[in-house]
Amino acid sequence: MQANKMIYQSHPSFSFKGKKLSIDIDMLNEFEKSYKDYVLDSSGSNLQETRKKIIVQDLSNKVEKLFKNLIEQSNRENQKHFLEEISENIKRILKYEFSLSGPDYSKKIAEKNISDVNQKDYFRNKYYISKFNTMEKICLEIMAFFALVRPKINVKRGNLKREDLSKNAGLIIFLIKKYLNFLFKKNGTLGLLSEIYGRRIAVTGLAVELSVPSSDWWKDKIGASSRPPHTLYCHIDESNRYPKSIVYLSKVSRDNGPFSVYPGVLEVLKPTHLGNLTGKVIGKIGRKKSSKLFKYFSKSYHQSMNSENFRKEFSMLPSEIQFNSHFGWDVMPETEIEEFISSKEVIMEGESGTFCIFNGGELLHRGGLANTGKRVALQVIFG
């Protein structure tokens, strides 16, 4: 079933009068076939630069043609700008999506430092969970303590945006990355990921994050029901070319911001490839001050759908591409889709040192929603 029918079709906050745009099915099918073929070509090995350019140009031309057809159906300037920004952002994501090889889950893995169970979990469900030993996690805790000096001051001052509660640059971050590369090499993680992606994988990005109950960036802003959906902040990442990890550096239970994954959900929602790409860029539309839609949408922090004008333009998109990568906020409470997604949730409770390796571009997930206590965690990006 199409994702939009399960999430948006009967949602009162996404019901607007107006003509819904219709997509050219032949052009869409042509894009879908090309994209699928090219993803297979780029899985597990690096394409030659000339081949990458040909792929990106061909897909970009198809996207431009599709969206030109949609723009021609519109008689409203804001809607035209909306479609133009989606098209440009999809072309941007295509350019870097094919700059790196994607995962090949059909490979036979030679890495021996990682358990067969963890290998099977990653191949089957796009994630696995493991632990660092006592000395390893103590070293990480000490470094994280110094990294969180500023975020803790921000909490006392009431500065509670997500970026206020994390640190992702500086000497201490450099040292943590070096140490994580050592640990993940020793336990076989880098070897496993390198074989799956067909290129040398290492820790390239890192943020030390503090989650506290007083921070509300993740809470429901639409308010369509008497209670928020149980799927708040469920999302997929923009790219599947950069695997990730969450590392706990405090004890984490159900109430202080556990990391959760939802294996199998995307396979049921089945967004089209173009819909998936649209969903991964939709949150960026109208966000920059230079955008012609910046004032029209007047987005508040982090959630695009809390803008009524944004929801209106989104609702007029063809059903085949109507998708939001952060759709957890958009689910209507007391519905079949909410019940289904919640039934698939795997909550990662654990002591400090517990970590999860996952492909955030292909696996629905969320974390950091603290109702009590606090959570200290590392968000790690491999590249």
C-alpha positions as CSV (number, residue, x, y, z in Angstrom):
1,M,0.0,0.0,0.0
2,Q,1.2,3.5,-0.8
3,A,2.6,5.4,2.2
4,N,0.5,8.4,1.6
5,K,-2.8,6.4,1.7
6,M,-1.9,4.9,5.1
7,I,-0.7,8.1,6.7
8,Y,-2.3,11.2,5.0
9,Q,-5.5,10.3,3.2
10,S,-7.8,10.4,6.2
11,H,-5.7,12.8,8.4
12,P,-7.8,15.9,9.2
13,S,-4.7,18.2,9.3
14,F,-3.9,17.2,5.7
15,S,-7.3,17.8,4.2
16,F,-7.4,20.9,2.0
17,K,-9.6,22.1,-0.8
18,G,-7.9,22.4,-4.2
19,K,-6.8,20.5,-7.2
20,K,-4.4,17.7,-6.5
21,L,-1.6,17.4,-9.1
22,S,-1.3,14.3,-11.2
23,I,1.9,12.6,-12.3
24,D,2.7,11.2,-15.7
25,I,2.8,7.5,-15.0
26,D,4.9,6.6,-18.0
27,M,7.6,9.1,-17.0
28,L,7.4,7.9,-13.4
29,N,7.8,4.3,-14.4
30,E,10.8,5.2,-16.6
31,F,12.4,6.9,-13.7
32,E,11.6,4.0,-11.3
33,K,13.2,1.5,-13.6
34,S,16.3,3.5,-14.2
35,Y,16.8,4.3,-10.5
36,K,16.4,0.7,-9.5
37,D,18.9,-0.5,-12.1
38,Y,21.5,2.2,-11.2
39,V,21.2,1.4,-7.5
40,L,22.0,-2.2,-8.2
41,D,24.9,-1.1,-10.4
42,S,26.4,1.0,-7.6
43,S,25.9,-1.5,-4.8
44,G,29.0,-2.9,-3.1
45,S,31.6,-1.3,-5.4
46,N,32.7,2.0,-6.7
47,L,31.5,3.1,-10.1
48,Q,33.9,4.8,-12.4
49,E,33.6,8.6,-12.4
50,T,32.4,8.8,-16.0
51,R,29.7,6.2,-15.2
52,K,28.6,8.2,-12.1
53,K,28.2,11.3,-14.2
54,I,26.1,9.6,-16.8
55,I,23.9,8.1,-14.1
56,V,23.4,11.3,-12.3
57,Q,22.7,13.3,-15.5
58,D,20.2,10.7,-16.8
59,L,18.3,10.6,-13.5
60,S,18.4,14.4,-13.1
61,N,17.0,14.8,-16.6
62,K,14.1,12.5,-15.8
63,V,13.4,14.3,-12.5
64,E,13.4,17.7,-14.3
65,K,11.1,16.4,-16.9
66,L,8.6,15.0,-14.3
67,F,8.5,18.1,-12.3
68,K,8.3,20.4,-15.3
69,N,5.1,18.5,-16.2
70,L,3.8,19.1,-12.6
71,I,4.7,22.8,-12.7
72,E,2.8,23.2,-15.9
73,Q,-0.4,22.0,-14.2
74,S,-0.2,24.7,-11.5
75,N,-1.5,28.3,-11.7
76,R,-0.1,29.3,-8.3
77,E,3.3,30.8,-7.9
78,N,3.9,29.3,-4.4
79,Q,3.1,25.9,-5.6
80,K,5.4,26.3,-8.6
81,H,8.2,27.4,-6.2
82,F,7.5,24.4,-4.0
83,L,7.8,22.0,-6.9
84,E,11.0,23.7,-8.2
85,E,12.7,23.4,-4.8
86,I,11.8,19.7,-4.5
87,S,13.2,19.1,-8.0
88,E,16.4,20.9,-7.3
89,N,16.9,19.2,-3.9
90,I,16.3,15.7,-5.4
91,K,18.9,16.5,-8.1
92,R,21.3,17.5,-5.3
93,I,20.8,14.3,-3.4
94,L,21.2,12.2,-6.5
95,K,24.6,13.8,-7.1
96,Y,26.1,12.8,-3.8
97,E,24.0,9.6,-3.5
98,F,25.9,8.1,-6.4
99,S,29.3,9.6,-5.4
100,L,29.7,6.6,-3.1
101,S,28.9,2.9,-3.4
102,G,25.7,1.6,-1.7
103,P,25.3,-1.5,0.4
104,D,25.3,-5.0,-1.2
105,Y,23.5,-7.4,1.1
106,S,24.2,-10.4,-1.1
107,K,27.9,-10.5,-0.3
108,K,29.6,-13.3,1.6
109,I,31.5,-11.7,4.4
110,A,35.0,-12.8,5.3
111,E,35.3,-10.6,8.4
112,K,35.9,-12.9,11.4
113,N,36.1,-10.4,14.3
114,I,32.3,-10.0,14.3
115,S,29.8,-12.6,15.3
116,D,27.6,-14.5,12.7
117,V,24.5,-13.4,14.7
118,N,25.4,-9.7,14.2
119,Q,26.2,-10.2,10.6
120,K,22.9,-11.9,10.0
121,D,21.0,-9.2,11.9
122,Y,22.5,-6.5,9.8
123,F,21.9,-8.3,6.5
124,R,18.3,-9.2,7.5
125,N,17.1,-6.1,9.4
126,K,19.7,-3.4,8.6
127,Y,21.0,-3.2,12.2
128,Y,22.7,-5.1,15.0
129,I,23.3,-4.4,18.7
130,S,26.5,-5.0,20.7
131,K,28.6,-3.6,23.6
132,F,32.0,-2.2,24.4
133,N,33.9,-3.6,27.3
134,T,34.2,-1.8,30.7
135,M,37.5,-0.1,30.1
136,E,36.5,1.0,26.6
137,K,33.2,2.6,27.7
138,I,34.9,4.3,30.7
139,C,37.4,6.0,28.3
140,L,34.5,7.2,26.1
141,E,32.5,8.4,29.2
142,I,35.5,10.5,30.3
143,M,35.9,12.2,26.9
144,A,32.1,12.7,26.6
145,F,32.1,14.4,30.0
146,F,34.4,17.2,28.7
147,A,32.5,17.4,25.4
148,L,29.2,18.1,27.3
149,V,30.4,21.1,29.4
150,R,28.7,23.6,27.1
151,P,25.5,21.6,26.5
152,K,25.0,21.3,30.3
153,I,25.4,25.1,30.6
154,N,22.8,25.5,27.9
155,V,20.3,23.3,29.8
156,K,20.7,25.6,32.9
157,R,20.1,28.6,30.7
158,G,17.1,27.1,29.1
159,N,18.7,26.8,25.6
160,L,17.1,23.5,24.6
161,K,17.2,23.2,20.8
162,R,18.8,20.1,19.6
163,E,22.0,21.8,18.5
164,D,22.3,23.4,22.0
165,L,22.5,20.0,23.5
166,S,25.3,18.5,21.4
167,K,28.9,19.0,20.4
168,N,30.2,17.9,17.0
169,A,33.5,19.7,16.5
170,G,36.8,20.5,18.3
171,L,39.7,18.6,19.7
172,I,37.7,16.4,22.0
173,I,35.5,15.2,19.1
174,F,38.6,14.5,17.0
175,L,40.0,12.3,19.9
176,I,36.7,10.4,20.3
177,K,36.6,9.7,16.6
178,K,40.1,8.4,16.6
179,Y,39.3,6.1,19.5
180,L,36.1,4.9,18.0
181,N,37.9,4.0,14.8
182,F,40.3,2.0,16.9
183,L,37.4,0.2,18.7
184,F,35.3,-0.4,15.7
185,K,38.3,-1.8,13.8
186,K,39.1,-4.1,16.6
187,N,35.6,-5.5,17.0
188,G,35.1,-6.1,13.3
189,T,32.5,-3.4,12.6
190,L,34.7,-1.4,10.1
191,G,35.6,-4.7,8.3
192,L,32.0,-5.7,8.0
193,L,30.8,-2.4,6.7
194,S,33.7,-2.1,4.3
195,E,32.9,-5.4,2.7
196,I,29.2,-4.6,2.4
197,Y,29.8,-1.2,0.9
198,G,32.8,-2.2,-1.2
199,R,34.9,0.7,0.0
200,R,37.0,1.6,3.1
201,I,34.7,2.6,5.9
202,A,35.7,4.7,8.9
203,V,34.1,7.0,11.5
204,T,33.9,10.4,9.7
205,G,31.2,12.2,11.7
206,L,30.4,12.4,15.4
207,A,28.2,14.3,17.8
208,V,28.0,13.9,21.6
209,E,24.4,14.4,22.5
210,L,22.6,15.1,25.8
211,S,18.8,14.4,26.0
212,V,16.8,15.9,28.8
213,P,13.0,16.0,29.6
214,S,12.9,19.8,29.4
215,S,13.8,19.7,25.7
216,D,10.7,19.6,23.5
217,W,12.0,19.7,19.9
218,W,10.6,16.2,19.3
219,K,7.1,16.7,20.7
220,D,3.9,17.0,18.7
221,K,3.3,20.4,17.2
222,I,0.3,19.6,15.0
223,G,-2.1,18.7,17.8
224,A,-4.7,16.9,15.6
225,S,-5.8,14.6,18.4
226,S,-6.2,14.5,22.2
227,R,-2.9,12.8,22.4
228,P,0.3,12.7,20.3
229,P,1.0,9.7,18.1
230,H,3.1,6.9,19.6
231,T,5.3,7.3,16.5
232,L,6.8,10.8,17.3
233,Y,10.1,11.4,15.5
234,C,10.1,8.1,13.6
235,H,12.1,8.8,10.5
236,I,14.6,7.6,7.9
237,D,17.8,9.4,7.0
238,E,18.6,11.3,3.8
239,S,21.2,8.8,2.5
240,N,21.7,5.0,2.8
241,R,25.4,5.4,1.7
242,Y,26.5,6.4,5.2
243,P,25.8,3.8,7.9
244,K,25.5,5.1,11.5
245,S,25.8,4.1,15.1
246,I,24.3,5.1,18.4
247,V,26.5,4.6,21.4
248,Y,25.1,4.9,24.9
249,L,27.3,6.5,27.5
250,S,24.7,6.4,30.3
251,K,22.2,3.8,31.3
252,V,19.2,4.1,29.1
253,S,15.7,2.7,29.8
254,R,12.3,3.2,28.1
255,D,11.8,6.7,29.8
256,N,15.0,8.5,29.2
257,G,15.3,8.6,25.4
258,P,16.0,5.0,24.2
259,F,17.0,4.4,20.6
260,S,14.4,2.4,18.7
261,V,14.3,0.7,15.3
262,Y,11.2,-0.5,13.3
263,P,12.3,-3.3,11.0
264,G,10.0,-4.1,8.1
265,V,7.9,-0.9,8.3
266,L,9.2,0.7,5.0
267,E,8.7,-2.6,3.2
268,V,5.0,-2.4,4.0
269,L,4.6,1.4,3.3
270,K,6.4,0.9,-0.1
271,P,7.0,4.5,-1.2
272,T,8.1,4.8,-4.8
273,H,11.8,5.5,-5.4
274,L,10.9,9.1,-6.4
275,G,8.5,9.3,-3.4
276,N,11.3,8.2,-1.2
277,L,13.7,10.8,-2.6
278,T,10.9,13.5,-2.2
279,G,10.4,12.5,1.4
280,K,14.1,12.7,2.1
281,V,14.3,16.3,0.9
282,I,10.9,17.6,1.8
283,G,12.0,19.0,5.2
284,K,14.5,21.3,3.4
285,I,11.9,23.0,1.3
286,G,11.4,26.7,2.3
287,R,13.9,26.4,5.2
288,K,16.5,28.8,4.0
289,K,16.0,32.5,4.3
290,S,16.9,32.9,0.6
291,S,14.0,30.7,-0.4
292,K,11.0,32.3,-2.0
293,L,8.8,30.2,0.3
294,F,10.6,31.1,3.6
295,K,8.0,33.7,4.8
296,Y,5.0,31.8,3.2
297,F,5.8,28.7,5.3
298,S,7.1,30.5,8.4
299,K,8.3,27.2,9.8
300,S,9.0,26.9,13.5
301,Y,12.0,24.8,14.6
302,H,12.6,21.4,13.2
303,Q,9.1,20.3,12.1
304,S,7.9,21.3,8.6
305,M,4.4,20.1,9.0
306,N,3.5,22.5,11.8
307,S,3.1,25.1,9.0
308,E,-0.4,25.0,7.6
309,N,0.8,26.4,4.3
310,F,3.4,23.7,4.1
311,R,0.9,21.0,4.8
312,K,-1.4,22.5,2.1
313,E,1.3,22.3,-0.6
314,F,2.4,18.9,0.5
315,S,-1.2,17.6,0.3
316,M,-1.5,18.7,-3.3
317,L,1.4,16.5,-4.4
318,P,0.6,13.4,-6.5
319,S,0.0,10.4,-4.2
320,E,2.9,8.6,-5.9
321,I,5.4,11.0,-4.5
322,Q,3.7,12.2,-1.3
323,F,6.1,11.1,1.3
324,N,7.9,12.6,4.3
325,S,11.0,10.9,5.7
326,H,10.1,12.1,9.2
327,F,6.5,10.9,8.9
328,G,6.3,9.8,12.6
329,W,5.0,13.2,13.6
330,D,2.3,13.0,10.8
331,V,0.6,9.7,11.9
332,M,-2.9,10.1,13.3
333,P,-3.4,8.5,16.7
334,E,-5.8,5.6,17.1
335,T,-5.3,4.4,13.5
336,E,-4.3,1.1,12.0
337,I,-1.0,2.5,10.8
338,E,-0.1,3.8,14.2
339,E,-0.8,0.4,15.7
340,F,1.2,-1.4,13.0
341,I,4.3,0.9,13.4
342,S,4.2,0.6,17.2
343,S,4.0,-3.2,17.0
344,K,7.3,-3.3,15.0
345,E,9.2,-1.2,17.5
346,V,12.4,-2.7,19.0
347,I,13.6,-0.6,21.9
348,M,17.3,-0.6,22.7
349,E,17.6,-0.5,26.5
350,G,21.1,-0.9,27.9
351,E,24.0,0.1,30.1
352,S,26.7,2.6,29.1
353,G,28.7,1.0,26.3
354,T,25.8,-0.5,24.4
355,F,25.8,0.4,20.8
356,C,23.7,-0.1,17.6
357,I,25.1,-0.2,14.0
358,F,22.4,0.5,11.5
359,N,21.6,1.8,8.0
360,G,19.5,4.9,8.7
361,G,18.5,5.4,5.1
362,E,16.7,2.1,4.9
363,L,15.6,1.5,8.5
364,L,12.9,3.5,10.3
365,H,14.3,4.7,13.7
366,R,14.1,7.3,16.4
367,G,15.8,8.2,19.7
368,G,16.5,10.9,22.3
369,L,12.8,11.4,23.4
370,A,13.5,11.7,27.1
371,N,10.6,12.0,29.5
372,T,12.6,11.5,32.7
373,G,16.3,11.6,33.7
374,K,18.8,12.2,31.0
375,R,20.6,10.3,28.2
376,V,24.2,10.7,27.0
377,A,24.9,9.2,23.7
378,L,27.3,9.4,20.7
379,Q,25.7,9.7,17.2
380,V,28.3,8.3,14.8
381,I,28.4,8.5,11.0
382,F,30.5,6.2,8.9
383,G,31.8,7.3,5.6
